[in-house]
């Protein structure tokens, strides 16, 4: 009898302790971080296209411009940030920084992106290559676009600034940047009236610029497929009689044209590569008239095809939208700056005429977003409570068994 009671006790205590441990890994299926000018927000959904919840992750920015994630870390560009040095006031700094966040504990570091007259003027888009090096594009409209490269230190130790180097690319200004395994590709506008070109970056070393479209185009976004190093560029075209179109271009890493450049009706705002174990597609979000639309454009042999699906999400005339794909290719996050809204699309289950999605109002102008897989761990006090409960159950049942 006592043996059965003891077995039951151990089983119950084990179950409680298992709950304590599993509480550290229980999580929503899909995560994203999105930024406004001053705050970073959490987005979560249990299923692709399911109900979205949001919360404030961090506030205190001044003029944030871009966000990227890598492992358990997020990197956000911010501008006009003042860093005081009480011991040496002459070293006080005001300018652009890269804010480094651990996704579990919050802000851990601010890396300066300018030294004297050298460096970034207006920090914008951010990307992280496969080695963990962070690239920050300068969005200042100058004749030579600059960028910063923050080498990957051990971000787990706060206040250890990475080694920052700077580079420049001929051209008017940088529009977007995306990374591959050991570098990045930057998209540029060539002149005030338009024109699209791109360059490869390996650290601060530049190869380019390489022309893509002439002065009738306005570059929008670049997306790199890290598995193949194929790169996809999207530019809006200046057309006549009010007809808006955008062009999707596929290029190999050696600038070889992949297939045929494809043109679609609408105004593009952002792109993302969405891939799962079966296939890859290019997501594009933008406007058709005053309606926010999403496109799923097929890739055939790595080249953009004329086959696509399109769904209208909402009446939303915002001039800026962003999108990012979940690692499993099932979920596409979309945000609207003026609409102050986040959308979650069941991208992987999209069939003709049908796309499940949810949206949530954030009450803030949203500038950029990035997805991640990090699972927040419960506070130690919560885990301790579960363990204490298990120990208490053990003691109570043991006394009952005597």
ZIDA-V199388 format. One record per run of one state. SS is the DSSP state (H for helix, E for strand, L for the rest). FROM is the first residue (numbers start at 1). LEN is the number of residues. If there is no record, write none. Layout:
# ZIDA-V199388
ss: {SS:SS}
from: {FROM:FROM}
len: {LEN:LEN}
This chain:
# ZIDA-V199388
ss: {L:H:L:E:L:E:L:E:L:E:L:E:L:H:L:E:L:E:L:E:L:E:L:E:L:E:L:E:L:E:L:E:L:E:L:E:L:E:L:E:L:E:L:E:L:E:L:E:L:E:L:E:L:E:L:E:L:E:L:E:L:E:L:H:L:E:L:E:L:E:L:E:L:H:L}
from: {1:2:24:30:36:39:46:52:60:66:71:73:84:89:92:93:103:106:113:114:116:118:120:123:129:134:139:144:151:164:171:173:181:183:190:196:203:205:214:217:225:231:238:245:252:257:258:262:266:267:276:280:289:291:301:303:316:321:326:332:337:341:346:347:350:351:352:354:355:357:362:368:373:380:402}
len: {1:22:6:6:3:7:6:8:6:5:2:11:5:3:1:10:3:7:1:2:2:2:3:6:5:5:5:7:13:7:2:8:2:7:6:7:2:9:3:8:6:7:7:7:5:1:4:4:1:9:4:9:2:10:2:13:5:5:6:5:4:5:1:3:1:1:2:1:2:5:6:5:7:22:1}
